[in-house]
Amino acid sequence: MNGRELSAPSCTVETPTLAHVAALAGVSPATASRVINGTARVSPRARSRVEEAVQRLGYVRHRAAPADRRSGSIAAVVCEDDARVFTDQFFARLFSGVRRELGDERELVVLIVGRSGRWGTVAEYLRGGRADGVLLISAHGAPAMALRQTGVPVLLAGRPLWTTPLPYVDADNRGGARTAVDYLLKCGRQTIGTIAGPPDRAVGVDRLAGYRAAVGDAGLPTSGLITYGDLHQASGEHAMNRLLDRRPDIDAVLCASDQMAVGALRALRRTGRRVPDDVAVVGFDDSPIAGRVRPRLTTVRRPIEDMGVRMARELLGRIAGDAPVGQGVVLNTKLIIRDSA
């Protein structure tokens, strides 16, 4: 299979089966089943070919549970390490919105599986009829595909970076970044840098794209003005130091998270730069720390609680069969001006 591309089926498959997936991928039905169910290890090459075949055929494994059976529960499946889930207020705010919309009629079950979690266990839990729908958070393509095969409605938190028919709810990260840069330009800033988020996450990709678009429209160069962090404080401090080394003339920076902005403030303070007189700083998310740090942080507000409300509402609609498949919902962001810019 090395170097061989998947060839299209010789005829149209109206209702693709596991056998069709296996044939297109060039593997046995047993191997295809193991990939889809996540029940055993297979080679990365075989896994990639099966996942591609599933996407091309639009294969969906439906569970055989009675149509009128409802568990009364919604599962939030989080693909993050325990430490981040219990310390990052994003998750608490998101779940608060979800709970608000679910009310007293449905329970919210949170499953933390980690980035390298055993998806077969989660898939079997869902196929057992223990949840009526899934809110999938911080996932990449393979986990989303594995859960989709359970036949349970799945909705993503955030725009996916991979091609998928799954619906999602997100905030306008690109537009929020553009608004922030436009504000800095109106304030007279001319050398605007950014500390972008991880390039394998949609928030990192979209916020960087918004920065590039706004700076490009203004006809300003970006050489030496883009660096990256992991959304946490320490990475923001290190990234700000790199920007100062490359471009000591920098007079503004857009950070892809408030935590990284706090780290940037620390780096600027240690090098004797005044905020906002010498360098303006803008964060992203409007998390609680934005109002506590000094100077108080100008930031782009992402409506996290409202995202949770809308996620629950959209998922309940799909469980009831009332919502179209593949719809993406994007909520507006808002620039909150404080003292740092």
C-alpha positions as CSV (number, residue, x, y, z in Angstrom):
1,M,0.0,0.0,0.0
2,N,3.0,2.3,0.3
3,G,2.6,5.3,-2.1
4,R,-0.7,3.9,-3.5
5,E,-3.7,6.3,-3.7
6,L,-7.2,5.2,-3.0
7,S,-9.1,4.5,-6.2
8,A,-12.7,5.5,-6.5
9,P,-15.4,2.7,-6.5
10,S,-16.4,1.5,-9.9
11,C,-20.0,2.2,-9.1
12,T,-22.0,4.6,-6.9
13,V,-22.5,3.3,-3.4
14,E,-25.8,4.7,-2.1
15,T,-25.5,3.1,1.4
16,P,-21.8,2.3,2.0
17,T,-21.1,-0.6,4.2
18,L,-18.0,-1.8,6.2
19,A,-17.2,-4.0,3.2
20,H,-17.1,-1.1,0.9
21,V,-14.8,0.8,3.2
22,A,-12.4,-2.2,3.5
23,A,-12.4,-2.7,-0.3
24,L,-11.6,1.0,-1.0
25,A,-8.9,1.1,1.6
26,G,-7.4,-2.2,0.5
27,V,-7.6,-3.8,3.9
28,S,-9.6,-6.6,5.4
29,P,-13.1,-5.9,6.9
30,A,-11.6,-6.9,10.3
31,T,-8.9,-4.3,10.0
32,A,-11.4,-1.7,8.9
33,S,-13.6,-2.5,11.8
34,R,-10.7,-2.2,14.3
35,V,-9.9,1.3,13.0
36,I,-13.5,2.5,13.1
37,N,-14.2,1.1,16.5
38,G,-10.8,1.9,18.0
39,T,-10.7,-1.5,19.6
40,A,-7.1,-2.5,18.7
41,R,-3.9,-1.1,17.3
42,V,-3.3,-1.1,13.6
43,S,-0.5,0.4,11.5
44,P,-0.6,4.1,10.9
45,R,-0.7,3.4,7.1
46,A,-3.8,1.2,7.4
47,R,-5.5,3.6,9.8
48,S,-4.9,6.5,7.4
49,R,-6.3,4.6,4.4
50,V,-9.4,3.5,6.3
51,E,-10.1,7.0,7.6
52,E,-9.8,8.4,4.1
53,A,-12.1,5.7,2.7
54,V,-14.7,6.5,5.4
55,Q,-14.6,10.2,4.5
56,R,-14.8,9.5,0.8
57,L,-17.7,7.1,1.0
58,G,-19.5,9.0,3.8
59,Y,-19.8,5.8,5.8
60,V,-21.7,6.0,9.1
61,R,-22.1,3.1,11.5
62,H,-25.5,3.2,13.0
63,R,-26.2,1.6,16.3
64,A,-29.1,-0.8,16.6
65,A,-30.7,0.8,19.6
66,P,-34.5,1.4,19.5
67,A,-35.3,4.8,17.9
68,D,-37.6,5.7,20.8
69,R,-35.0,5.0,23.6
70,R,-33.5,8.0,25.2
71,S,-31.0,8.0,28.0
72,G,-31.7,11.6,29.1
73,S,-28.0,12.4,29.1
74,I,-25.6,14.4,26.9
75,A,-21.9,13.4,26.9
76,A,-19.2,16.0,26.7
77,V,-16.1,14.2,25.4
78,V,-12.9,16.3,26.2
79,C,-9.7,15.4,24.4
80,E,-7.4,17.1,26.9
81,D,-5.2,16.2,29.8
82,D,-6.8,16.2,33.2
83,A,-4.6,19.1,34.4
84,R,-5.8,21.5,31.8
85,V,-9.5,20.6,32.1
86,F,-9.4,21.2,35.9
87,T,-7.3,24.4,35.7
88,D,-8.4,26.2,32.5
89,Q,-11.6,28.2,33.2
90,F,-12.6,27.8,29.5
91,F,-14.1,24.4,30.3
92,A,-16.0,25.5,33.3
93,R,-17.5,28.5,31.4
94,L,-18.4,26.3,28.4
95,F,-20.0,23.6,30.6
96,S,-21.9,26.3,32.5
97,G,-23.5,27.4,29.2
98,V,-24.3,23.8,28.3
99,R,-25.9,23.1,31.6
100,R,-28.0,26.3,31.4
101,E,-29.5,25.2,28.1
102,L,-30.0,21.6,29.1
103,G,-31.9,22.6,32.2
104,D,-33.3,19.9,34.6
105,E,-34.5,17.6,31.8
106,R,-31.1,16.2,30.8
107,E,-27.9,15.3,32.6
108,L,-24.4,16.3,31.4
109,V,-21.8,13.6,31.6
110,V,-18.2,14.7,31.1
111,L,-15.7,12.2,29.8
112,I,-12.0,13.2,29.8
113,V,-10.1,10.9,27.5
114,G,-6.8,12.8,27.0
115,R,-5.2,13.4,23.6
116,S,-4.1,9.8,23.4
117,G,-7.2,8.3,25.0
118,R,-8.7,4.9,24.2
119,W,-11.5,5.8,21.8
120,G,-12.8,2.2,21.7
121,T,-14.0,2.5,25.3
122,V,-15.7,5.8,24.6
123,A,-17.3,4.5,21.4
124,E,-18.6,1.4,23.2
125,Y,-20.0,3.6,26.0
126,L,-22.0,5.6,23.5
127,R,-23.1,2.6,21.5
128,G,-24.6,1.2,24.7
129,G,-27.2,4.0,24.6
130,R,-25.8,5.8,27.6
131,A,-26.0,9.2,25.9
132,D,-28.3,10.7,23.3
133,G,-25.7,13.0,21.8
134,V,-22.0,14.1,22.1
135,L,-20.3,17.5,22.4
136,L,-16.8,16.8,21.2
137,I,-14.2,19.2,22.6
138,S,-10.5,19.7,21.5
139,A,-10.6,16.8,19.1
140,H,-8.8,16.0,15.9
141,G,-10.0,14.1,12.9
142,A,-9.5,10.5,14.1
143,P,-11.4,10.8,17.4
144,A,-14.3,12.6,15.7
145,M,-14.5,9.9,13.1
146,A,-14.5,7.1,15.7
147,L,-17.4,8.8,17.6
148,R,-19.3,9.5,14.5
149,Q,-19.5,5.8,13.7
150,T,-21.5,5.2,16.9
151,G,-24.6,6.6,15.2
152,V,-25.0,9.1,18.1
153,P,-25.3,12.8,17.0
154,V,-22.0,14.6,17.4
155,L,-21.3,18.3,17.6
156,L,-17.9,19.9,17.7
157,A,-16.8,22.7,19.9
158,G,-14.8,25.0,17.5
159,R,-14.3,24.9,13.8
160,P,-12.5,21.7,12.7
161,L,-9.3,21.9,10.7
162,W,-10.1,18.7,8.8
163,T,-12.9,18.0,6.3
164,T,-15.9,16.6,8.0
165,P,-19.7,16.8,7.7
166,L,-20.0,17.2,11.5
167,P,-21.7,20.4,12.7
168,Y,-19.8,22.8,15.0
169,V,-20.2,26.0,17.0
170,D,-17.4,28.5,17.2
171,A,-16.5,32.1,17.8
172,D,-15.4,34.5,15.1
173,N,-11.7,34.2,15.9
174,R,-10.5,35.6,12.5
175,G,-12.8,38.6,12.7
176,G,-11.9,39.3,16.3
177,A,-8.2,39.4,15.5
178,R,-8.8,41.7,12.6
179,T,-10.8,44.1,14.8
180,A,-8.0,44.1,17.3
181,V,-5.3,44.9,14.7
182,D,-7.6,47.6,13.1
183,Y,-7.9,49.2,16.6
184,L,-4.1,49.2,17.1
185,L,-3.7,50.8,13.7
186,K,-6.2,53.6,14.5
187,C,-4.2,54.2,17.7
188,G,-1.2,55.0,15.5
189,R,0.8,51.7,16.0
190,Q,2.9,50.9,13.0
191,T,5.0,47.9,14.0
192,I,2.5,45.3,15.2
193,G,3.5,41.8,16.0
194,T,1.6,38.8,17.1
195,I,2.1,35.8,19.4
196,A,0.1,33.2,17.6
197,G,-1.5,30.1,19.0
198,P,-0.6,26.5,18.0
199,P,-0.8,25.9,14.2
200,D,-2.6,22.6,14.8
201,R,-5.6,24.2,16.5
202,A,-8.3,26.3,14.7
203,V,-8.0,29.1,17.2
204,G,-4.3,29.5,16.4
205,V,-4.9,29.3,12.6
206,D,-7.9,31.7,12.5
207,R,-6.5,34.3,14.9
208,L,-3.2,34.4,12.9
209,A,-5.2,34.7,9.6
210,G,-7.1,37.6,11.0
211,Y,-3.8,39.3,12.0
212,R,-2.3,38.7,8.6
213,A,-5.3,40.1,6.8
214,A,-5.5,43.3,8.8
215,V,-1.8,44.0,8.6
216,G,-1.7,43.1,4.9
217,D,-4.6,45.5,4.2
218,A,-2.7,48.3,5.9
219,G,0.3,47.6,3.7
220,L,2.6,46.9,6.6
221,P,5.3,44.2,6.6
222,T,5.3,41.3,9.1
223,S,9.0,40.3,8.8
224,G,10.2,39.2,12.3
225,L,6.9,40.1,13.8
226,I,5.2,36.6,14.1
227,T,6.0,34.1,16.7
228,Y,4.1,31.2,18.4
229,G,3.1,30.0,21.8
230,D,1.0,27.3,23.4
231,L,-1.6,29.7,24.8
232,H,-0.1,29.6,28.3
233,Q,1.8,32.4,30.2
234,A,5.3,31.0,30.1
235,S,5.2,30.6,26.3
236,G,3.9,34.2,26.0
237,E,6.8,35.5,27.9
238,H,9.3,33.5,25.9
239,A,7.7,34.6,22.6
240,M,7.7,38.2,23.6
241,N,11.4,38.1,24.3
242,R,11.9,36.6,20.8
243,L,9.9,39.4,19.3
244,L,11.9,42.0,21.1
245,D,15.2,40.4,20.0
246,R,14.1,40.4,16.4
247,R,12.3,43.7,16.3
248,P,13.2,46.0,19.1
249,D,11.1,48.7,17.4
250,I,7.9,46.8,18.0
251,D,5.1,49.0,19.3
252,A,2.2,46.6,19.6
253,V,1.5,42.9,20.0
254,L,-1.7,40.8,19.6
255,C,-1.6,37.7,21.7
256,A,-3.7,34.7,20.8
257,S,-4.8,34.2,24.4
258,D,-5.0,36.3,27.6
259,Q,-2.6,34.0,29.3
260,M,0.1,34.6,26.7
261,A,-0.6,38.3,26.9
262,V,0.1,38.2,30.7
263,G,3.4,36.5,29.9
264,A,4.1,39.2,27.3
265,L,3.5,41.9,29.9
266,R,6.0,40.3,32.2
267,A,8.6,40.2,29.5
268,L,8.0,43.9,28.6
269,R,8.2,44.9,32.2
270,R,11.6,43.1,32.7
271,T,13.0,44.9,29.6
272,G,11.9,48.3,30.8
273,R,9.1,48.8,28.2
274,R,6.1,50.7,29.4
275,V,2.6,49.4,28.5
276,P,0.9,50.9,26.6
277,D,3.2,53.9,26.1
278,D,6.0,51.9,24.4
279,V,4.2,48.7,23.5
280,A,0.5,48.1,23.4
281,V,-0.7,44.6,24.3
282,V,-4.0,43.0,23.3
283,G,-5.1,39.5,24.4
284,F,-7.8,37.2,23.4
285,D,-10.8,35.5,25.2
286,D,-11.5,38.1,28.0
287,S,-10.9,35.6,30.7
288,P,-11.1,36.6,34.3
289,I,-7.3,37.3,34.5
290,A,-7.7,40.1,31.9
291,G,-9.4,42.3,34.5
292,R,-7.0,41.4,37.4
293,V,-3.6,41.9,35.8
294,R,-2.0,45.4,35.8
295,P,-2.3,47.2,33.5
296,R,-5.8,45.8,32.9
297,L,-5.8,43.9,29.6
298,T,-7.4,45.1,26.4
299,T,-8.7,41.8,24.8
300,V,-11.1,40.2,22.4
301,R,-14.1,38.8,24.2
302,R,-15.1,35.3,23.0
303,P,-18.6,34.4,24.2
304,I,-17.7,31.1,25.8
305,E,-20.9,30.7,27.9
306,D,-23.0,31.6,24.9
307,M,-21.1,29.0,22.9
308,G,-22.0,26.4,25.4
309,V,-25.7,27.4,25.2
310,R,-25.7,27.3,21.4
311,M,-23.8,23.9,21.3
312,A,-26.4,22.3,23.6
313,R,-29.3,23.9,21.6
314,E,-27.9,22.7,18.2
315,L,-27.2,19.2,19.5
316,L,-30.7,18.9,21.0
317,G,-32.1,19.9,17.6
318,R,-30.1,17.2,15.9
319,I,-31.2,14.6,18.4
320,A,-34.8,15.6,17.6
321,G,-34.1,15.6,13.9
322,D,-34.9,19.3,13.5
323,A,-31.5,20.7,12.4
324,P,-29.7,20.3,9.1
325,V,-26.5,18.2,9.0
326,G,-23.1,20.0,8.5
327,Q,-24.1,23.4,9.6
328,G,-21.5,25.6,11.2
329,V,-22.5,28.3,13.7
330,V,-20.1,31.2,14.3
331,L,-20.8,33.7,17.2
332,N,-19.6,37.3,17.2
333,T,-16.6,38.4,19.2
334,K,-16.1,41.9,20.8
335,L,-13.1,44.0,21.5
336,I,-13.0,45.1,25.2
337,I,-10.8,48.2,25.6
338,R,-9.0,48.5,28.9
339,D,-5.6,49.9,29.9
340,S,-3.0,47.9,28.0
341,A,-3.8,49.3,24.5
